[in-house]
Amino acid sequence: MSTKRNAQPMPEETPTAQQEVMTVSEVATLLKIPRSSIYEKTRRRTSTAPPLPARRCGKYLRFFRSEVMAWLTALPLNNAGRRAGKIASAASYEFSIRK
C-alpha cells in the first residue's frame, strides 16, 4: 500500500452553509474586536483560554463560522461581579475604619 506524498487528511464533514468560511476581518466584525486581537487569539499560548481555531491557506488565515461560535461559547464566563465585590468590600472596610 503506497501513500501519496503530502497527502492531506480528508475532513469528516464537507463544508455546508453551517460551515461558512470566514476571513480575519469577518471574524473580527462578528466578535466585535480588532483584527489584531484575532491574530493574537489564534496563537498557541499557555493561557487558560484555548486558541481560536483557524486554518492557513498560504499566508492567509481562514475560519469556519461554526468553530468560531463553538470557541466563543466554550470560553469561561467573565466573572465581573467578583471584582466589583472586591471594590465594594474595600469601600465598606474603609467606611468601618472611619467610624
Backbone as CSV, one residue per row, in Angstrom:
resi,resn,N_x,N_y,N_z,CA_x,CA_y,CA_z,C_x,C_y,C_z
1,MET,0.845,-1.174,0.000,0.000,0.000,0.000,0.888,1.235,0.000
2,SER,0.748,2.070,-0.969,1.573,3.266,-1.046,0.774,4.478,-0.571
3,THR,1.490,5.423,0.029,0.840,6.656,0.460,1.314,7.786,-0.428
4,LYS,0.434,8.705,-0.680,0.780,9.837,-1.518,1.618,10.830,-0.739
5,ARG,2.535,11.422,-1.431,3.352,12.452,-0.819,2.471,13.682,-0.569
6,ASN,2.620,14.290,0.610,1.848,15.458,1.016,0.343,15.193,1.060
7,ALA,-0.026,13.970,1.370,-1.448,13.636,1.457,-2.073,14.375,2.625
8,GLN,-3.218,14.985,2.386,-3.929,15.725,3.412,-5.048,14.859,3.966
9,PRO,-5.290,14.945,5.274,-6.413,14.179,5.828,-7.721,14.711,5.275
10,MET,-8.629,13.813,5.009,-9.929,14.196,4.482,-10.806,14.672,5.637
11,PRO,-11.484,15.801,5.463,-12.372,16.261,6.536,-13.542,15.307,6.698
12,GLU,-13.996,15.165,7.934,-15.108,14.264,8.204,-16.420,14.842,7.678
13,GLU,-16.496,16.170,7.618,-17.685,16.833,7.099,-17.300,17.690,5.914
14,THR,-18.193,17.766,4.971,-17.952,18.693,3.872,-18.517,20.048,4.256
15,PRO,-17.900,21.135,3.810,-18.422,22.455,4.159,-19.851,22.638,3.652
16,THR,-20.685,23.164,4.507,-22.075,23.442,4.168,-22.357,24.894,4.521
17,ALA,-23.619,25.267,4.499,-23.988,26.629,4.880,-23.597,26.892,6.333
18,GLN,-23.639,25.850,7.165,-23.242,25.991,8.560,-21.722,26.110,8.677
19,GLN,-20.985,25.654,7.702,-19.534,25.689,7.715,-19.032,26.829,6.833
20,GLU,-19.627,27.990,6.969,-19.219,29.151,6.187,-17.766,29.505,6.493
21,VAL,-16.976,29.721,5.457,-15.568,30.094,5.614,-15.490,31.606,5.766
22,MET,-14.730,32.059,6.771,-14.641,33.482,7.083,-13.194,33.950,7.071
23,THR,-12.994,35.229,6.769,-11.671,35.852,6.811,-11.439,36.448,8.204
24,VAL,-10.224,36.935,8.423,-9.895,37.570,9.698,-10.803,38.780,9.939
25,SER,-10.997,39.590,8.912,-11.850,40.775,9.060,-13.291,40.398,9.394
26,GLU,-13.807,39.359,8.779,-15.176,38.925,9.045,-15.323,38.401,10.468
27,VAL,-14.323,37.659,10.945,-14.370,37.152,12.314,-14.269,38.315,13.303
28,ALA,-13.410,39.282,13.005,-13.290,40.460,13.872,-14.612,41.214,13.947
29,THR,-15.285,41.348,12.825,-16.591,42.011,12.800,-17.619,41.204,13.581
30,LEU,-17.615,39.892,13.399,-18.548,39.017,14.108,-18.370,39.121,15.622
31,LEU,-17.120,39.081,16.067,-16.834,39.111,17.504,-16.748,40.532,18.064
32,LYS,-16.771,41.523,17.168,-16.697,42.935,17.564,-15.421,43.240,18.344
33,ILE,-14.298,42.755,17.811,-12.982,43.026,18.388,-12.026,43.391,17.250
34,PRO,-10.889,44.029,17.545,-9.945,44.415,16.485,-9.342,43.208,15.763
35,ARG,-8.953,43.422,14.513,-8.315,42.353,13.724,-7.060,41.834,14.413
36,SER,-6.279,42.730,15.020,-5.043,42.314,15.690,-5.329,41.319,16.811
37,SER,-6.478,41.464,17.470,-6.855,40.521,18.532,-7.161,39.138,17.970
38,ILE,-7.684,39.093,16.761,-7.963,37.796,16.116,-6.649,37.053,15.900
39,TYR,-5.645,37.748,15.352,-4.339,37.110,15.146,-3.756,36.644,16.474
40,GLU,-3.871,37.470,17.495,-3.333,37.123,18.808,-4.024,35.888,19.382
41,LYS,-5.328,35.810,19.210,-6.083,34.692,19.781,-5.881,33.375,19.031
42,THR,-5.304,33.412,17.826,-5.029,32.171,17.108,-3.696,31.559,17.516
43,ARG,-2.844,32.341,18.172,-1.538,31.815,18.595,-1.708,30.889,19.777
44,ARG,-0.903,29.842,19.779,-0.936,28.899,20.900,-0.134,29.492,22.051
45,ARG,-0.765,29.547,23.207,-0.108,30.055,24.399,-0.420,29.125,25.548
46,THR,0.187,29.399,26.666,-0.052,28.566,27.841,-1.140,29.158,28.727
47,SER,-1.945,30.081,28.178,-3.031,30.660,28.969,-4.155,29.640,29.128
48,THR,-5.114,29.998,29.938,-6.223,29.067,30.197,-7.179,28.976,29.017
49,ALA,-7.282,30.032,28.223,-8.199,30.016,27.076,-7.569,29.279,25.899
50,PRO,-8.326,28.409,25.239,-7.777,27.711,24.060,-7.633,28.685,22.897
51,PRO,-6.720,28.395,21.954,-6.572,29.293,20.802,-7.798,29.240,19.892
52,LEU,-8.039,30.321,19.205,-9.126,30.411,18.237,-8.807,29.483,17.068
53,PRO,-9.681,28.520,16.742,-9.370,27.570,15.668,-9.350,28.242,14.297
54,ALA,-8.252,28.044,13.579,-8.083,28.635,12.253,-7.302,27.684,11.367
55,ARG,-7.397,27.912,10.083,-6.626,27.137,9.100,-5.849,28.101,8.240
56,ARG,-4.672,27.684,7.841,-3.828,28.500,6.963,-4.076,28.113,5.518
57,CYS,-4.303,29.116,4.707,-4.372,28.958,3.254,-3.246,29.815,2.714
58,GLY,-2.067,29.220,2.608,-0.893,30.006,2.254,-0.558,30.928,3.399
59,LYS,-0.527,32.225,3.136,-0.231,33.185,4.205,-1.498,33.723,4.881
60,TYR,-2.667,33.246,4.459,-3.930,33.753,4.969,-4.535,32.805,5.993
61,LEU,-5.241,33.363,6.968,-5.981,32.567,7.934,-7.438,32.510,7.506
62,ARG,-8.040,31.346,7.669,-9.456,31.165,7.381,-10.109,30.447,8.564
63,PHE,-11.371,30.734,8.780,-12.109,30.217,9.928,-13.440,29.658,9.465
64,PHE,-13.918,28.624,10.158,-15.278,28.151,9.965,-16.145,28.839,11.002
65,ARG,-17.259,29.417,10.555,-18.149,30.146,11.467,-18.573,29.266,12.642
66,SER,-18.909,28.020,12.380,-19.381,27.129,13.448,-18.293,26.909,14.501
67,GLU,-17.021,26.819,14.076,-15.934,26.633,15.033,-15.677,27.895,15.847
68,VAL,-15.824,29.056,15.212,-15.649,30.318,15.934,-16.721,30.446,17.011
69,MET,-17.950,30.133,16.650,-19.042,30.239,17.623,-18.890,29.204,18.744
70,ALA,-18.430,27.996,18.409,-18.196,26.976,19.436,-17.080,27.422,20.372
71,TRP,-16.018,28.027,19.819,-14.906,28.539,20.627,-15.415,29.620,21.579
72,LEU,-16.235,30.520,21.058,-16.751,31.626,21.864,-17.614,31.119,23.017
73,THR,-18.490,30.175,22.739,-19.365,29.666,23.795,-18.617,28.797,24.796
74,ALA,-17.464,28.252,24.413,-16.679,27.424,25.333,-15.808,28.253,26.274
75,LEU,-15.654,29.546,25.994,-14.844,30.399,26.869,-15.520,30.529,28.227
76,PRO,-14.720,30.626,29.284,-15.333,30.805,30.611,-16.028,32.157,30.700
77,LEU,-17.085,32.201,31.494,-17.816,33.447,31.687,-16.943,34.437,32.441
78,ASN,-17.049,35.704,32.069,-16.316,36.748,32.756,-17.001,36.998,34.090
79,ASN,-16.272,36.828,35.157,-16.841,36.995,36.487,-16.623,38.433,36.943
80,ALA,-17.280,39.380,36.261,-17.105,40.802,36.550,-17.592,41.148,37.945
81,GLY,-18.576,40.434,38.441,-19.099,40.711,39.775,-18.075,40.472,40.862
82,ARG,-17.144,39.584,40.619,-16.127,39.282,41.621,-15.270,40.507,41.892
83,ARG,-14.867,41.212,40.831,-14.050,42.401,41.018,-14.864,43.501,41.682
84,ALA,-16.106,43.654,41.272,-16.966,44.668,41.874,-17.149,44.376,43.360
85,GLY,-17.230,43.091,43.710,-17.349,42.711,45.112,-16.116,43.102,45.905
86,LYS,-14.943,42.970,45.308,-13.717,43.362,45.990,-13.697,44.864,46.222
87,ILE,-14.160,45.624,45.234,-14.189,47.074,45.369,-15.199,47.462,46.453
88,ALA,-16.353,46.817,46.438,-17.379,47.124,47.427,-16.901,46.754,48.825
89,SER,-16.234,45.611,48.970,-15.769,45.208,50.291,-14.648,46.120,50.769
90,ALA,-13.820,46.607,49.844,-12.775,47.551,50.223,-13.384,48.857,50.693
91,ALA,-14.452,49.297,50.023,-15.119,50.532,50.424,-15.771,50.364,51.798
92,SER,-16.390,49.221,52.045,-17.026,49.004,53.344,-15.964,48.888,54.433
93,TYR,-14.807,48.334,54.106,-13.708,48.245,55.078,-13.228,49.648,55.434
94,GLU,-13.066,50.483,54.397,-12.613,51.857,54.614,-13.653,52.609,55.451
95,PHE,-14.935,52.369,55.172,-16.000,53.024,55.922,-15.983,52.592,57.377
96,SER,-15.736,51.302,57.624,-15.738,50.797,59.023,-14.546,51.327,59.789
97,ILE,-13.444,51.642,59.131,-12.268,52.192,59.800,-12.560,53.620,60.255
98,ARG,-13.302,54.372,59.439,-13.572,55.777,59.755,-14.512,55.938,60.955
99,LYS,-15.314,54.943,61.247,-16.272,55.050,62.368,-15.595,55.217,63.671
